[in-house]
Amino acid sequence: MTWSSMPHHSNNTNCSNDTIEKAGLTEITEHVSSIEDAFIYFMSEKILQKILIYSNMEYTRNINSNEKPAEITMIELKAFTGLLLLAGLLGKSKTNLKCLWRRSPLESPIFKAVMSRSRFEEIMSCLRFDDKTTREERKRTDKYAAIREIWSDFQNNLTMCYTPGAVPLAKELQKKNLTLTGTLRKNKPEIPIEFQSNKNREVGSSLFGFQDDLTFVSFVPKPNKAVLLLSSKHHDTRVDAKTGKPMIIMDYNKTKGAVDTVDQMCHKYT
């Protein structure tokens, strides 16, 4: 990936020859065409199978010895997971279960159509993500032992399915006539070494990089520190006359409260 020291419409360029890993969908997921397929790549059959085994182990331990165990099936586990997601989507993740299953035009009919409330509660009470019989031993070295195995599998799936990157995101948003202005982590591979913090850069100085319709800025607010931002809205090297900060940073500071709004929305659904 190359960056120019001048806006892309200029004939002057000062390019970096840094080579980076392509961000975005990987070969595994680039042909995904449905929501269900995408979900299974993250919550794979391997993960669901482990949850099913551990949950049925707990279910067997809890049933009355005189009862014939009706073990949880994979279909039931997927249906159960779907109902949890639906409850979050409807903003009812904290709602009493009785309300979700009641016969009312104000409630979704999907819950009671998928499974009975009693069966949902049975699965909920037995849901496990590890072998409970060996948990105490594992907790001696890992306080997250109860979820470690499933969490590690999930993290591996994330890295196999998607390579994150701010530049591809900005370009994808541009296709929808949306602009992006945001900070970048210093370990992003698309950041040239010249834009990183170092003792030779002057406090208050800014470095700009341009690529197509993207602008990248590195600002030094204090010694040995650099603030990095990417914008698809700004296309010049303007700085605020009063503060000396790039206009990208000034505009970002005015609107970064939107990030808090997104966090609140995510909290609502979980």
N, C-alpha and C positions, 0 to 999 in steps of 0.2 A: 504494500500500500504506500502511495506517495502523497506527500503534502507539499503545497507551494507556499512560499512566503508572501505571495500576493494573491488577491482574489482571482478566481480562475479565468475571468475575462481578460486579464492582463497578459502581455506577452512575456513578462519577466517571471521566471520560476526558479525555485531553489528546492530541489526535490530531495527527499530522503529515500534511501534504497532498502529500508527495513522490509523484511519479509515476514508475514504473519500467517497464522492458521486462519482459515476461512471460518467466520462465525455464521451461526444460523443452524438450520436443520442438518442433521448428518445423513449419510447414505442410508441409514436404517429407517429414518422417518421422512425423508423428502417426498415419498409418494403416498403418505397418509391422506386419506380423503374423507374420513368420517370421524365424528366425535368419539365413537366407541373404540375405533382403532387407536386413536391418540391416547385415550385413557388407558388402554391395555398396555401400551408401550411404557407408560410410567408405573402404573399399578399392574405389573405383569402377572401372568398365570403362576409363575414361580412364587411371587409374593403372596398371592391369594391362596395358593395351595398350602403354604406354610401357615398362614393364619387359620386356614380351615383345620389343619391337623392339630395345632395347638389349642384351638377353641373346642374341638371335639374331645380332646384329652380332658379339658376342664369340664366339659358337659358331662362326660362319663363319670367323673369324680363326684359330681353334684347330684346326679339323679338318685331316686329311691331305688334300693336294691331289688325291689319287687317289680319295678317298671322295666319295660323293654325300651332301651334307648332309641330315640328317633334322632339319629345324628344329623347335624347340620350338613346340608348338601352344598355343592358349589353354586348351584342356581340360587339357593336361599341366601348364601353369603353375598353374591352379586346384587341380589334384590335388596338385601339389607343395606349394603353400601349405597345403592341408588337412592334409597329412602333417606339416608343421612344427608346425602348431597342435596336432595330436594328440599329437605327441611331447612338447610342452610340457605338455599337459593330463595326460599319464601320468607326468610328472616324469622324462622320459627324453631331454630336450634335449641332455644331455651324454653320452649313451650311444653307444658305438661302433655305427656303422651296421650292421655285420655281425650284431650282436646283435638289432637290430630286425627284420632280415629272416630270421633263422634259424627253422627249423621246430621250434618248441617250444611246449608248452601254456602256458608262462609268458610268452610274448610275444603281442602282438596280431596276429591274422592279417590285419589290414587293410593293413598296409604292403606286404606282398608281393602282396596281391590288387589293389592300386591300380596299382603299376608295379614294374618290376624294380629291384634295388638299383643296377645299373650305370647305368640311365637316370636315376635319382635323383641319382647322383653326377655325371653329365654336366650336368644342369641346375644343380646346386649350384655346379659349377666355373665355369659361364658366367653365373651370375646377376649382372646389372648394373642399376644405377639411373640411369645417365647415359651419354652418348656419350663413350666413353673417349678417342676421338681428339682431343677438344677440352678434356679435363679439365685438363691442365697449364696452359693459358691461363686457365681460370676459377679455378684454385686460387690464382692471383696475388692475387685480391681476395676469395676465399671459400675458407677452409680446409675447409669442408664441401661443396665442389663435387660430390663423388661422390654425394651423396644430396640435395642442395638442391632440385632440381626436384620429385622425388617427395615429399619432406617438405613442401614448400610446398603442393602439391596436397592432401596428406593434412590439413594444418592447415586449409585452406580448407573441406574437406569437414566437418571437425568443427564449425566455426562455422556452416555452412549447416544442419547436422542437429540441433544441440542448443545451447540457450542455458543455460549452467550457473547454478545458484542454490541456496543452502543451504536457503532456506525451502521451495521445492517438494520438495526431497529429504526434509526433515523431515516434511512432510505425507504424502508417499508412504510413508515408513517407518511412520508412525502407523497407516496402513491395515492394516499387517501386525503390529500390536501391538508395534512396535519403537520405542525412544526414541533420540534423538540429542542428544549434547552435544559441541560442537566450536567451534573458533575460526573467526572470519570475517576475510577480508581487508578492508582498509580501503576498497578501491575497489568493494565490492559496492554496487549501486545501491539496495538495500533499506535501507541504513543512513542514518538521518536525520543531518543535519549536526550536530545538537546532541550526538550521541554520539561525534563525532570528537574527536581530541586538540586542545586549545588551551590557551594560557597562562593562561586564567582559571579553569580547573578545578582544584580542590584535590586534592593528592596524597592517595590513600587513599579518594577519593570514588567512588561508583558511581551510574550511571544505569540504570534498568530500563525496558524496554518490553514490552508484552504484546499478543498478537494471537491470538485463539482459544485454542489449547492450546500456544502457543509463548511462550517468554520470552527476551528479548534483554537483555544487560547490557554496559555499557561501564565498565571499572574503570581508574582512573589509578594505576599503581604508582609513577610518578615524574613530574617536571615534563615537560609537552609530550609525554606518551605515554599512549595508551589501549589497553587490551587488550579485544578484542571477542569475545564468545561468544554462541552461540545454543543453546537447550536446549528439548526437548519433554518433558523429565522434570521440570523444576523449574517451579513456578507461583507463586512468591512473591518477596519482596525480602530474604530472610534473608541475613545475613552472619555469618561466623565471629567469635565474640567475641574470640578470641585474636589473630587476624591482621588482622581488619578486612576480609578478602576475601569477596566473595560466595560462597555455598555452591556456586554453579554452577562457579566456578573451582576451589574446593577439590575437588569431585568429579571435575572434568576432570583435575586433576593426579594424582589417584589412579589413573585408568584410561587415561591417554593412552599407556601402553605397548602398548595394543592396536593402535595405528597402526603400531608397529614390527613387530608380528606380521603385519599385512596386507602390509607391504613385503616381509617374508620369504616370504610365500606367492606374491606376484607374481614375486619373484626365482626361485622354484622352477619356475615355468611358462615362464620365458623363457631 
